[in-house]
Amino acid sequence: MLIPRKIDHSPEMENFIAVRKVQLTNRHLNPGRTTHTLVDSQGRRPFAPFKELVIAHTPGTVGYYLMHHSIDGTGTDTWHESLEDAMHQGEWEFEVKPSEWVEVNEPYSS
């Protein structure tokens, strides 16, 4: 299930580890096949175009987050049961090929 939301910068995110990254280019779908909506004090509106996707998780827990970073600094995420599921969502939504993901192992930063 996709639940778009504004990225939370809570202390728990300090434990997030980025495991894959990809820069979105004009080769990728943008906007993607999923509509992400930002709801905040300014109202309801679509997110600015996404420039990067990062797959992150907290070691020792179940699931992976596909983090969507927008050109204006906002972002959202979707939760997936496995790394493969998160990569598949990036492929379906933006046409990111599996070979385009860069393997990383670093603290997550938005």
C-alpha positions in Angstrom: 0.0 0.0 0.0 1.3 3.4 -0.9 0.9 6.1 1.8 2.5 9.4 0.6 3.5 11.8 3.3 5.9 14.5 4.1 9.3 13.1 5.1 9.6 13.0 8.9 12.9 14.3 10.3 12.5 12.6 13.7 15.3 11.3 15.9 14.4 7.7 14.8 15.6 8.6 11.3 19.1 8.9 12.6 19.2 5.1 12.5 18.1 5.0 8.9 20.7 3.5 6.5 20.5 4.2 2.8 21.1 1.1 0.8 20.3 2.2 -2.8 20.1 5.5 -4.6 19.2 6.7 -8.1 19.1 10.2 -9.6 16.1 10.7 -11.8 16.7 12.1 -15.2 14.7 13.0 -18.3 14.8 9.3 -19.2 12.6 8.5 -16.2 8.9 9.2 -15.9 8.3 12.5 -14.0 5.7 12.8 -12.7 5.6 9.1 -12.1 2.6 6.8 -12.4 1.6 7.5 -8.8 0.2 10.8 -7.7 1.8 12.1 -4.5 0.0 14.9 -2.7 1.5 17.3 -0.1 -0.9 18.5 2.5 0.4 21.2 4.9 -0.4 24.6 6.2 -0.4 26.0 2.7 -3.1 23.5 1.6 -3.1 20.5 -0.7 -0.9 20.3 -3.8 1.2 17.9 -5.9 4.8 17.5 -4.9 7.4 19.3 -6.9 9.1 17.0 -9.4 11.2 14.3 -7.8 15.0 14.4 -8.4 16.2 11.4 -6.5 15.0 8.1 -5.0 16.7 6.5 -2.0 15.9 3.2 -0.4 16.5 3.2 3.3 15.8 1.0 6.3 16.6 0.7 10.0 18.8 -2.3 10.6 17.2 -5.1 12.6 13.7 -4.1 11.5 11.3 -5.3 8.8 10.7 -3.3 5.7 12.3 -0.6 3.5 11.3 2.9 2.7 11.4 4.3 -0.8 12.2 7.9 -0.2 11.2 10.4 -2.9 13.3 13.7 -2.8 11.8 16.7 -4.7 13.6 19.6 -6.3 12.2 22.0 -3.7 13.5 20.0 -0.7 10.2 18.4 0.2 9.7 14.7 -0.1 7.6 11.6 0.7 8.1 7.9 1.1 6.4 4.6 0.6 7.0 1.5 2.8 7.8 -1.9 1.3 8.3 -5.4 2.8 11.6 -6.0 1.0 14.4 -4.3 -0.8 13.2 -6.0 -4.0 9.7 -4.6 -3.5 11.0 -1.1 -3.1 13.2 -1.4 -6.2 10.2 -2.8 -8.1 8.1 0.3 -7.1 10.8 2.6 -8.4 10.8 0.6 -11.7 7.0 0.7 -12.0 6.5 4.3 -10.9 9.5 6.0 -12.7 10.9 3.3 -15.0 14.1 3.0 -13.0 15.9 0.0 -14.3 17.4 -2.4 -11.7 20.9 -1.7 -13.0 20.5 2.0 -12.4 20.4 1.7 -8.6 23.7 2.5 -6.9 24.4 0.4 -4.0 25.4 2.4 -0.9 25.7 1.8 2.8 25.5 5.2 4.5 23.4 7.1 7.0 20.3 8.4 5.3 20.0 12.1 4.7 17.3 13.8 2.8 
